[in-house]
Amino acid sequence: MNLPNKITVARIMLIPFFLIVMLVPFGWGSIQIGGTELPVAHLAGALIFIIASATDWIDGYYARKYGLVTNLGKFLDPLADKLLVSAALIVLVGLGAVPAWMVIVIISREFAVTGLRLVLAGEGEVVAANMLGKIKTWTQIVAISALLLHNFPFSLISFPFAELALWVAVIFTIWSGWDYFAKNRHAFFHSK
């Protein structure tokens, strides 16, 4: 397994740590930043999430720079993103920070695209994420990070950045899903 794929696997392995920090009641308390009360567990979870998300850029950079792009990487990289984002969004629904319907839309798109990828892989086609899919992932990461941080630092100026970022993420999720299916509709008509 090459270095970019190991970095991707490390991203997947950070997910349980994120879940433990966010869900186990350690009783670490909260910190006040301006007018925002931020539970220490949410701050720690946000840091783990942001570090894990940053590995998405790092593994892609090394894979492209050193010619280490593999079919395994094309499969694992988007899967790692989907697992990380889905875990974080489900936690945020449990905390009451995100409407469940938004998470259902996002996760449904991810399942649908993954299913289409499996159909295409069965026909010998491995489809890497396109630019719209990458923008979708980064809008989700930005929104989740802002939500985990309770909208800090934007809460200092009473600007609802986290809420707006979530809406942008939902819009890009729907748009990129539509685009993905439109570009790969041949899989529906020519699959065995």
Protein Blocks (a to p, Z undefined) as FASTA:
>chain_A
ZZklmmmmmmmmmmmmmmmmmmmcghnopadehjaccdfklmmmmmmmmmmmmmmmmmmm
mmmmnopacfklmmmmmmmmmmmmmmmmmmmmmnopacfklmmmmmmmmmmmmmmmmmmm
mnopacdddfklmmmmmmmmmmmmmmmnnopaklmnopakklmmmmmmmmmmmmmmmmmm
mmmmmmmmmcZZ
